[in-house]
Amino acid sequence: MCEYCGCQALAPISELTREHDVVLSLVREVRVARDKGDGPRMAELASRIAAVLGPHTEVEERGLFPALAADFPDQIAAVLGEASPGLPEDPAWPDRLTAALAILRAHIHKEQDGVFPAALAGLRTADWDAMENIRARVGSLLPSPA
């Protein structure tokens, strides 16, 4: 995670980064479940990832990305499309999920190393306020930091 520019000191970026950390941890768990051949666990983890990405995506797509004129929603949509209740019957699903999560992981690193520092330099007070208002509306599944 980027810590050199100070963007983590801003509440909207801090919250987005905490969600990234949770998602990356869950992605690691998916890989372990895949290695064990545990499809039901993969499905459960994919649903948990999708639950975190719901509010996260709202803040990014409606607050951060428009302010930076960035366009990342297709990668998130790929993961959300592979998350469904229960284990899909399609035998190709584990491969699709793994591929979607690899794209998501790269997306997260690109945001943290490029988009978030750019936000620190480029966003106006009104943009930060908009992101905080969106977060207040959509909430977060993560507990507040200690």
Secondary structure as the mmCIF struct_conf table of DSSP 4:
data_model
#
loop_
_struct_conf.conf_type_id
_struct_conf.id
_struct_conf.beg_label_comp_id
_struct_conf.beg_label_asym_id
_struct_conf.beg_label_seq_id
_struct_conf.end_label_comp_id
_struct_conf.end_label_asym_id
_struct_conf.end_label_seq_id
BEND BEND1 TYR A 4 GLY A 6
HELX_RH_3T_P HELX_RH_3T_P1 CYS A 7 ALA A 9
BEND BEND2 LEU A 10 LEU A 10
HELX_RH_AL_P HELX_RH_AL_P1 ALA A 11 ASP A 35
TURN_TY1_P TURN_TY1_P1 LYS A 36 GLY A 37
HELX_RH_AL_P HELX_RH_AL_P2 GLY A 39 VAL A 59
HELX_RH_PI_P HELX_RH_PI_P1 GLU A 60 LEU A 64
HELX_RH_AL_P HELX_RH_AL_P3 PHE A 65 LEU A 68
TURN_TY1_P TURN_TY1_P2 ALA A 69 ALA A 69
HELX_RH_AL_P HELX_RH_AL_P4 PRO A 73 GLU A 82
BEND BEND3 PRO A 85 GLY A 86
BEND BEND4 GLU A 89 GLU A 89
TURN_TY1_P TURN_TY1_P3 PRO A 91 ALA A 92
HELX_RH_AL_P HELX_RH_AL_P5 TRP A 93 LYS A 110
HELX_RH_PI_P HELX_RH_PI_P2 GLU A 111 VAL A 115
HELX_RH_AL_P HELX_RH_AL_P6 PHE A 116 GLY A 122
HELX_RH_AL_P HELX_RH_AL_P7 THR A 125 VAL A 138
BEND BEND5 LEU A 141 LEU A 142
HELX_LH_PP_P HELX_LH_PP_P1 PRO A 143 PRO A 145
#
